[in-house]
Amino acid sequence: MKILELNTGLFPDAQTVTAALRQMEPAHRVESIDLRRRDMEDEAWDRVIAAILDFDLTITI
């Protein structure tokens, strides 16, 4: 399974979710995108949208 983690900085227990996802990496493809950056341009947002459409599961933390 391909799992996408979108880090928004809004989830109070993000470290626990991130740790759980890291444990899943041997069995699943896990990718993380940090959305907290304020300097993201259109191309970066296009890559985020493409990743959301490409992955099986998206988790927002």
ABEGO torsion letter per residue (X at the ends): XBBBBBBAGABAAAAAAAAAAAAAAAABBBBBBBAABAABBAAAAAAAAAAAAABABBBBX
